[in-house]
Amino acid sequence: MASIDPLTLPLDDTSAADLAAHGLDYARVDADGPGFRPFQRAVARGFLGAESSDDEAENARLTLRTRRLTGVFDRSAIEPEVPVGTVDSWVAPLTTSPGRQLDMWSISAVTVAPTHRRRGIARAMLGGELRTAAAAGAAVAGLTVTEATIYGRWGFSPATWASDVVVDTRRARWAGPTAPGRLDFVPREGLAERISAVHERVRVQRPGSVPGWDGRWRGLAGTAPGDKEAEKVRAVVYRDTEGVERGILVYTIAEAESFSAHELNVRALFADGGEATAALWRFAIELDLVAQVKAWLQPPVPPVQWMVVDRRAVTATLTDHQWLRVLDVPKALASRQYSAPLDVVLRVGDPLGFAEGDWHVRVDDDGEARVERAGDVPAEVVTGGVNALGSLLLGGVRASELAESGALVGPAHALAAIDRSFAPAMTPLLDIWY
């Protein structure tokens, strides 16, 4: 349970004043009020989607009631009720190390109407979100991005990567382990709850993960209104020898010109442990009449590459997925477990001021960090911007790699010590969109 309720927090005064200077209003939108459908219309326009039906709107409302919806309005427009800028936010637990979590200010649905560009709308909305989050005590903010050139200016930087995977099943003869449990088909009724249960087991152990929500699971299960492929959705669960559901695969089949060369599209593949991972991937690869398997948001180096004879039958396209922004350096760095002792001063530059300063980071033999402002700063420090700190936080990027790009500057021995200490117990991964 998050310790911050964003619905109780006021709008940011600085953003309100900046937007008012451009003749624009900054206002909250009630998911149960008349402004909800116009808000949805603006979001759909921003992401080039179709406008929602009444059923789809009601389905979305179930999720968005718990979120902080904020709009920017041009009251002189032909549609003054439709915002020209949108953002929604909520607080979710981010797994920073296996079994350890940190409240994260999650940001989504950021849009600016193309008719209202270059009026400071994005700057006001993102700045307002960060100032509100920091004042409320959130140590990090996060978002998933569709464009990589926008959010760096606010201090966000890639922290988790994911792979889009394509498997040519005609070449991918199985060479992986044989799982001792069993597979069973399950109906769509109750499927969303099954997906949620398995994902919750997985996400508390995987750095970079956050919990999903009912609307996300209904969408994957094919039980949300407006899903044109709902009737094609099938699901298989893996149960271990104790009868515990450890994994779930949700997929659809796309027809091909050749009846023996269908395409299996993975909607969800969540697995708690290697047994479940192997069992579900083997099922997908060996399914009759399927020539290709496609799966999104898989680990950066997908395990299936090591489970087939010809690993080049598996194509993995890597992309940055989740971007993090550190707001409270001591709280963020102390939230995770470390792999080796460390004693270093980080000099963090932050144009927005939240993380600015010299920070003495001490990690003890148990992997616990204590972070405080540095007093007498030693001659040797590691210097970088807040963007680099966001990429370092979960251990998905090495300090030495950032140094090669110029994002960090410091003695080689200090960078190597950070690499050893920040090495994650598991490769960070975010396996959903938010």
Secondary structure, 3 states (H helix, E strand, C coil): CCCCCHHHCCCCHHHHHHHHCCCCEEEEECCCCCCHHHHHHHHHHHCCCCCCCHHHHHHHHHHHCCCEEEEEECCCCCCCCCCCEEEEEEEEEEEEECCEEEEEEEEEEEEECHHHCCCCHHHHHHHHHHHHHHHHCCCEEEEECCCCCCHHHHCCEEEEEEEEEEEECCCCCECCCCCCCEEEEECCCCHHHHHHHHHHHHHCCCCCCCCCCHHHHHHHHCCCCCCCCHHHCEEEEEECCCCCEEEEEEEEEECCCCCCCEEEEEEEEEECCHHHHHHHHHHHHHCCCEEEEEEEEECCCCHHHHCECCHHHEEEEEEEEEEEEECCHHHHHHCCCCCCCEEEEEEEECCCCCCCEEEEEEECCCCCEEEEECCCCCCCCEEEEHHHHHHHCCCCCCHHHHHHHCCEECCHHHHHHHHHHHCCCCCCCCCCCC
